[in-house]
Amino acid sequence: MKIYAIIAEYNPFHSGHAYHLGQTRRNPEDKVIVLLSGNFVQRGEAALLDKWARTRMALRGGADLVIELPTYFALSNAQGFARGAVCILDALQCVDALSFGAETADLAALQRLADFLDAPGDAFQADLQAHLRSGVSFPRAQSLAIAQSLGREAARQLSAPNNILAIEYLRAIAAQHSAIRPLAIRRDNDYQSAALSPRFSSALALRTSLHAGEDAWQRYVAPEDLPLFSAALPEDALFLALLYQLRRMSVEEIASLYDLSEGLEHRICEAARQASSQAELWLLCKSKRYPLARIKRILLYALLGLTRQKAQALEAAPLYARVLGVKKESRLLLSLLARHSRIPVYPPVPREPENPLLA
């Protein structure tokens, strides 16, 4: 028996995710552990369905055990997201391989990029800083600097959204000196496309179709999962709460938020005074230097009270594995974790958790 892990959001779970699970499980006796983002996802939004509904969908779709990725890591940039997830999986001490989707299944090419980013050299760093000073976002500056050092093809690979996470997984595995093996599953559909595709579609496309009041998205979801979507959140579910929070915060309080660069607090403060919709708030905050995903994460930090000081405490907090769900026939995994895991495994959560990361 081999144990595979998948790091996922499943926002929502669909046929493409079921395909990935099927491609990951090489033999019937193999088991798949999913490390799932909770009620908030890396794009800086509330998940379409809560973590319990998405856990049920994952278990019915082929997962054996679902563990929650702590919110702090789930709402981090690609590097923080991958680092936190890989650290948890490595600490379980039973995961043989990490399976992930990528635009290229060429692990050697992905590993070369990962190795380069771990030791890029002075010329790359100088190019990167020059592009950042020109006012472009960090992902764009990094892509331009990679093109200068390794060529356009390497930059193209690094710009692909699933490849970005794949490379960060490889870097995190190396940093942990982990024995976990990477397994890349080629992903053909466009992760960022809002349009439904004939075979597999992105979760974004499903959400777009659902929010538009269409029924087309339903063909990508298992029939037994459709009733769960009666509790789907509207796109602007958090807007009024977020607007209230931002308008009651001072400029200094906004400036203390995690991952906020100097000067952005004034733009956010002014945007909160003017915005009458979530889309308008995002538009008023966005700029060439700050990608929309980063802006949305920072706004969610305001709602959740995640300051730089609190982030330091969460970085120092001990890791854990919170079980969200397990298949009856796969409960042996819980016994395996109890014997081997270096971190606490919580089927039930303590009533008053002392760990700030868990709280």
Disulfide bonds with the S-S distance in Angstrom:
none
